[in-house]
Structures are given as structure tokens and as C-alpha cells.
């Protein structure tokens, strides 16, 4: 019996041993949470966020830079505050707030630093810097706010803010962490990767008291931070500010492009906002106000707002007709037989030049009819489809109905109706003909364009048939790298010779046509075309495209002013002032300048059936 | 001298080798725990001897002296002086509350010069010796009540004294003498009953009284079904079953009452943490949570020697002493812990085998006492590092840091190995 008991005893030992090994197997091989918990314990990730790249204008003037701000961190176990009252006075917080913050920090971790006070300014920091040595367990970490030299360009620049939860979970390369700052819109978003640089990470081993104990794995996982790259934009910030001032008390857009390069000189979205409002510690407060503003100052209108091009589109009709050989500069149409009305003008010899100069609606009605029907076969339905097909193929070359590829995230395609489109609208092939779609002839109907597209169109006219995709940034980083896309000219498939009559017509539109006295500059040879964009919401939008000087153009521009009426009234004078400013560096027509700076069309602007009051604007 | 060399020749070198291996592994783990990658100390640095690893090296050296002392003594000394040794340590246990010093919140240490000694550690050896000596009397038969009571008294006296000085964990070690008694003829019902009581204790903490009652009822019905027909018809059967259920239910109520009213706050908390691993992981459950993290993060191969982060950077409290196993788990992984468990079990098997080879009942009983004590430490110490046992301040024999611990286990083991080396002499007596 006793010998057997040894076996029994040992079997019991063995049982315990097997249970232990089983549990070890579970802990060490099966459950991976312990590994993570261990890294969490002993490995501290020290993140170095580099300063974001700065932004410069076309002449190297600094527009956006960074101002350091200071975050105060607390490590609860090490923190000793003997004189709470003095501490609270120093940091400008109440005793209750101090207690809450301390409690939160304790709840997070005893040994890891947690954020105590956010965004202390340089002044605050200077005040507490010396006193900080008296408070062990408190440390300062530096971050930076965007700071703006100018109040202009805010919509195109976009803003930077803490990354939101959705973007955090949707990100592809898993770069961002909670609390990281990221470009939300505009150039800040488009050039985010260049601007942000590369965050550095250092792994340090720490003991249970949070004291650093050297590099983890000899630093082989460490990544050095790479500074953000600067952006060199093509914007002339002084011109931008001037255009901005002209667009005060108005809703609309200005886009000015250097035709030879596609560089955007100015891009105004009105109403706008002071960019520094969204760059400080009061981000959420101001964002709230701006986001709720019915005039939507946060939206960058030039690449995204939808308008009908109105009469400015007649230039497209002229060029397409000429290219197809259906029109010649000598083609003459009378007012007779057209359902569209016209202004009073000399129609004795109504050729293409005259029609552009006076923006003759019946002329382009007849011209468009000819463009659709000439050299086509079948009944009117079939001929309309054939005609529209070749028309839309040519018009698409100008960038209508598609993205131009500007370096902004919110560019919209707009709409260029083609055969497919009308087949869908009229539910079937050969169900529509010229008489259904003749509004296209004068830039109304289903056409939708953005101010950016029209500015690019002005550049195409200025260049006599080609453009470089418009862009705001002409160089990224010290090497000023830029995508080849923004260096390569694109032809629109219209022969250069066809532009001569257009240039002449547009020149005379300015001199003695639709533009009027206020849009004339005595010493600059400007060519322009007015437009009046119909819309359901209310009074017509005033549209104007132009370029100058006529020979060797330096600037092409599109101006849209909402609900300001006929193109010659508001858009043309504003465009002429901007051109004058850009080409001469000064404006001599002070009376016109003053008039349009103070002019407001907001009384006509409707939204949600309410009239906007003047003082609800931010600027 | 011829007797001396003879004696060395008969020494069980397998056990000695394993002892040396465990001590070495333990020292390596302690060294790793204090190892600072930025300023590694080596044994020639003076500062080294102020670290745990350095001091453990001193304890190991002095243990070798102790081993030589044991071997210098006559093997009959331990049997002859068992009563005196026992009496001396009982006096020490009585004196410690008055003359002792407090170390790590435990008022159970004597300070002799620069050395601190915990008499409770040595009382186990003394008790094993006296128990073995008592059982050496051929008259003693553990199936008899009288002898059972006397054996129990020998065990209970130091136990109560140690509980008196608030060292419940160390006191529980004495329960391991049930293995010695079982081997020496104590009826199997006693260890069976002990295991049943432990099971009842745990289940009454884990389960509600109603659940226990339902379980018992189901068991009773199953029991009745397998009984022979004639017994099923006897009313006494049902009275007995009802009585048994009543007693078990009463006991489980007593357990609750004891836990809530007799146990001290810190003991109650340890039980809470044991039953619910997620309970207060930053406070009361911190130790066991960190211990599991350390072991669990080791994976299959471990992080490599000196590569552990949890153990090296003090995340596991008491990590060189009671939680030394974490270091092995983290740095040597599953392979390492399995090796240690298998080697330890092999070591126990070897000692059991040697004990059964003894011709004298004294040596045999003492051997089983040694195995019981070692096993109990193994069970509780490793068990608590992985959350299978509640936390008790019990070291892992030979591995854990500490002079008292290493010395007492060395003495405990080598007295047996000394006796074993002389087993042919005993026969000649």
C-alpha cells in the first residue's frame, strides 16, 4: 500500500503540473492581449510632430506660417502642487477646474503624462516658464498654430484642424492619430502630405515610475521626423487682397489666371472669412458660427459653385462654328425668326464680330441651329443628335462638363449636355431636337459651369486655343517640384486663326458694346465678354470674362457676382479694376473703384426665402 | 576520512545537480531583474553587492557553507536533536512578535548583525524533523485517533504561532504535511476530506447558495439511482443524504461568514482579486495583472535573457522574490516555463523515489515532508503568478531572492540528502 501512495501523490503533482502548463499555454501562446499590454506598460512612444510647411505667394511673400503654442502636461505620480492657490492663479484656472483636471489625469494613468492645459500662448508660456521648475511632474510640449499674414485667400488656402473620427477610421496608410492636425480643405488638404512632413517616432523603454530606461531595441524602430515642405503658390497676394476688397458685400467669385502658365493669380470666394479665426484655440466656436452662416463663407466657390455661363458662352459657339466651317467671320444673321429677344443695336450688317460685340441673341440662335443641322442627314430629330454630338465633342475640349484638375479638392465637374444626356432627359433617342435645346446657344439651359472654368476659358481665348491646367501652387518644397500635368499645354482643337474675329469682337464689346463705361480702361487693351446668368433663385447673376492686354495677354479673368443683374453692370467693372491693378500696379479710376468697393448686391441675394442683412457678413 | 569520501560517493548527485540548476536559474533571473542596460554591473563592481543579484550571490555562497556544515554533522544528529530543534524554533516564533523587526510590512524577522532571518521559514524543517521522529516510533500508527491527534498537534503549534504573527500564507504551508502523513499510513479519507473542503470553500465563494443546493440535489438523485435496490428502500439512506446536504450547506454558510467577518481586509481583497481577475487592476489586482502580462508577453520563445521589459522595469512588484517566475516566463517564454515545471516535477519525483528507498522510517517520513513542502510552494507560487491561486507571500524554492528562503530550503533539502547518503548506515544500526 505505501509504495502505491507514492504513485498517487505523484499523479496529483503531475495533474497540477499539467494544469499549470495548460494555463501557461493559454497565456503565452493563445492570448495576445498580454503582449500588447506589456508594450503599453514599458514602451513609450515619443512623437515628434514637425512644423507644417509655410505658404508663399508668387513673389516669395510669406502668407502662412506657424506660431508655436504650448501644451502643459501632467504626470500625476510625479506631480506635486503644494500651494494650489498660487498654481491656479498662475495658470488662470479655478480650484474646481484644477481638481477636475487632476482627477482626469489620475484616471488616465499615474505614470504617463496627460494633457493638462491646451494651447497656451507665447505670452502665457513666458509667464509660467520660470515658475514651472517649482512644480515637478508638469512638462511643456510645443505644437503650432497656423498664422496668416493676410486675411485674403482663406477659402483657397483652406484650414487645419484636429482630425475627426471619420477621417481617422477611413485613412488608408494609418498615419494619423487621435488629436493630430490635418488639412481639412483647400490647399492645406490638397498638399497635406507635403505640408505635414513626416512625423518622427522614438521608442523609449520606461520603468514602472515612467522613468526612461534607454532606447527600445537599440532604436531600430525609431523614425526621424521630416519637416513639412513649403508651398510656393502662384497667387499675387496683393492682387488677391485687392480683388477681395472689391468683392465685399457681394456673393460671388473672381478667378484670375496667367494665360501662358495656367497659374492662378487670384481666387476670391465671397463672402469669405478671416483665416486666423479657424487657426486658434477658439476653432470650434468660430467654426460653428461660420458653418451656420446662410451665405456659407466656408465654401470655396470658384471651383465648385454652379452657374449658367450666360452670354459668355457665345464665344464657345462662335469658335465651334468657325472650326466646323459652318460659320465664317462674314456669316450674317438677322433678328428675324428667333424666339430669343435682343437689345437695340445696329443690325444692318450683323456679322460675327458685330454679334459678339453686342452679344446678339438671335445671331447665336441661328448659328447654333446651323451648327446642329448643317451637313447632317435624316429628320430633324436625327440631325439634332448628329449635330449635338460633334458640337459637344468640341466643347468638351474647353473643360466644360469635366474637372480641369486644379489643385483643390472640391472642384466640380459642372454639366455639358450631350446626346446621351438629352436621351436620358427626354427618355429615349430621337425624342428631342433643336427647338428643345436652343437655350444652349446663348449659354442658358442645362449648361453648368464654375467660375474657374470660365477663367480658364478666358485663358484659352487669350492663348488662341490652348491652356495649361489652372493651378495655385507652382512649386512644392525647396526644389519647387510641380507635377508635369501643370506644365503641359492642352490644345482645345480650335485653330488659332479662328480666334482673331473673337478677339476683335471682344475688344469692341469693351470699347463700344455691352461692357459700358465703367468697364473701360483707357490705357489697357482689354478684351471681354459679358454674361447674364439666369437662375431660379432671383435676379440674374452678373458674369464677365476678359483678358488683357490683347497682344501677349498677361491676365485672363472671370468674375461672377450673384444677383447683380446684367454682366456689364457689376462683373465687368470689377474685372477691369483687377486687371488694371495687376497690369499697372495701381488703379487710376478711383471713383469706379470706390463705387464698387462699397456696392452691395446682398439685398437681392436670396436663401431660404429670406433676405440677407448686410451686417450678418463676417467682413 | 574514508567515511567522508564514501559519503560523498553516495550523495544523490541528480538531486544536487537539479538544486544547483534551480539556484543558478534563480540567480540569473534576479540578475536580469536588476540589470540596467545603460549601466550593466558585473560581479567585480562594488556596487554590485548592494543589488539583489549581488546579495543573492552572497546567500548562495553561504548556503554552500551550510551544506558543508550539514555534511560535517553526524547523520544521527537530526533525529537525536529533533525535539530540541523544534522547541528552539517554537520559542523563536513566540519571541518574534516581541524581539523581531518589520520588513516589507511583515513583523516576523530577527535581525542578527547584518543578517535578517525569518524563523517561520526554518520552522517547517523543524516540524518535519519532529514529525518524522515521532513517526519513527514503531508503536505509532496513523490509523489510530491518538496518534493522529499528536501528529496534528506537532503541525498545528507552529501554524498557530505563525498565524499569530500575521503570516497566514506561510502558515498554510504546514498543510502540506498531509502528504507526509498520508504516506505514513494516514487513511486516505483525510486528504480526500481536505481536498473536498477546499473545493467546497472555493465553490461557496464562487457560487450562490441556491446553485450549490441545486448541484447537491442533482448529485444526491444520481447517487440514489446507482444505489442497490434494497438500500434505496431504506429510510436511513434519505436521512443521511439530507443530513449531508444540510452539513454542506451549513459549511458553505460558515465559509461566507468566515470570509466576511474573520478574515482581515487584505485577505478578503486577495480572495476578491483571485475570484475576479478584472477586479481593480490598477490597485488591489495590480500585482496579478502585471504578473500575467509579464508571463503572457513572453510568447513561445520568450524575449531572450535580459530582454524582458516588464520584469526589468519594476512593473511586477515583489518580482525578485515571490514573482521570480514572471522573469522566467517573460524572458524564456513557454519553452522556459515548461522546462522549469517539468524539471521541478522530475526533482520531486526523484525525492519521492529516494524517500521510498529509505530503510528508516525517520528518513522516509522526513523525505516526504520535504517533498510536501517543496510541492506546496511550487503549487502556490507558480499558481499565483498566473492567477490560478490567490496571492500569498510564498517564495519559489531555490529560485526566489532572499537569504532566509534560500537557506531554509537548502537546509531542508540537504538534511534529507545527508540522511539519504547514510541509508546503508541506518540499515546497519
Interface residues (C-beta under 8 A of the other chain):
Chain A: X2 X3 X5 X6 X9 X10 X13 X14 X16 X17 X19 X20 X21 X23 X24 X25 X27 X28 X29 X31 X33 X34 X35 X37 X38 X39 X41 X42 X43 X110 X205 X206 X207 X208 X209 X213 X214
Chain B: X36 X37 X38 X179 X182 X183 X184 X185 X282 X290 X292 X293 X294 X295 X296 X297 X298 X299 X300 X309 X310 X312 X313 X314 X315 X329 X330 X333 X334 X337 X338 X341 X342 X344 X345 X348 X349 X352 X353 X355 X356 X368 X371 X375 X378 X379 X382 X383 X386 X387 X388
